Amino acid sequence: MNSEKLVLASYKTGQYIGKAGEERNQMVLFEVLAVKNHPWQGDLHNPKQADVPFFQERRALSYGEKTWVPVHTVKNYDGELPTYKESLKQALNQYIQKLEADASPWAKRSLDCLFSLEKDYKLD
């Protein structure tokens, strides 16, 4: 691993491991290297509701993607850096397991989104 400091950062409802860059206006330019927690599915304004006008499918940010994140969401990360693909697979599987234990209509719709994303991600 290189000597650059790794950080955890939250973006919308996902959490990622990566590198923090330029900082301005309480925002940090963050480069994604791995996925810690997969983004939630559905309508963020109506959390855990299945019967909403637009149930959004949310992809994880891509490897190397850069985005501005609020500075308060950035924390030091001391663990090992997994490969992006392995981290995405693990984050997705953890989220799927959590949702499979939830019998709600929201969990069912979320799982449909995740299974669609899983095919799209081509993790095999």
N, C-alpha and C positions, 0 to 999 in steps of 0.2 A: 504494500500500500504506500502511496506517496505521503509526503509530510504535510500536505494541506489538511487543515482541520475540517472534519466532517461535522455537519449539523443535522438536526431533525427540524423539519419545518412543516407547518400545516398549510394546506391550500384547499379552500372550500371545505369539504368534509373528509379529505384524504390526508395522510401523513406520509412524509417522504424523507429519505436520507440523501444528503447531497452536499453541495458547496455553496456557501454564501459569498456573494460578490458585492458589488456596489450598493451603497445605502443612500437613500434620499427620501425626504418627507415621511419618515417613520415606516418606510418600506425597504425591503432587501431584495436584490436580484438573486434568485435562487436557481441553481442548476441541479436537476434531478439525476441521481445515480442509482437509487433503489426505492422500492415502495415499502413502507412500514404498515400502513393501514389503507385498504382500498376505500375509495369514496363511497358514500351512501347513495342509495338509489331513491328515486321518488321526488316528491315536491318538498323542497326544504322549508317552504312557508307553512306546510301542513305535514309535519313529520309523522311518519308511521301511519299515514292515511292512504288507503288504496283507491278510494273513490274520489279522485281529483281530476280536473280537466286535463292536466298534462303531467303524466308520471314520467319523470326524466331518467334516462339511462345515462350514467356518468362513467366515463372511461377514466382510468388512472392516467396521470401525466406520463409522457414517454421518456425513455432514456435520453439524457442530454437536453431535454426541454428546459428552457429558462422562463421563469415567471416571477412577477413581483409578489412578495408575500409580506404581510404585516410583521414588522420587526419583533413584536411581542410574541409571535408564534415560533421564533427561531431559538432552539436550545442546542447546547453542545451534545455531540454524539460520540460516545467512547467505544462502542461495540465494533465488531468486525463488519466490513462492508460486503454484503452478499452481492452476487451478480444481479443485474436488474431482472433478468428473466426468472431466476429462482425466487427473488423477493416478491415479484408480482404474483407468481404461482402460489406462494405461501400466503400472502395477504388475501388473495382471492379465495383460497380454500378455507382460511380462517373465517372469513365473512360468510361464505356459503354454509359452513357448519353451524355458525351462530344462527343464521336465518332458518336452517332446517329444523332447529329446535323451537321455532316460533310458528305456531299454526295460524297466525293472522293473515288476512287477505293482503296486507302490505308486504309481509315477508314473502308470500307466494309471488306477487308481482315483482318484487326485488330479485328473487331467485331467477325468474324468467329473464330479467335484464342481465343478470350475472352470467347465466348459461350462454346467452347470446354473445356477451363480451368475451367469454372464455374461448369460444370458437374463433372470434375475431382476433384475439391476442395470439393465436397459434402457439400455444405453450408446449405442445408435444414435440 
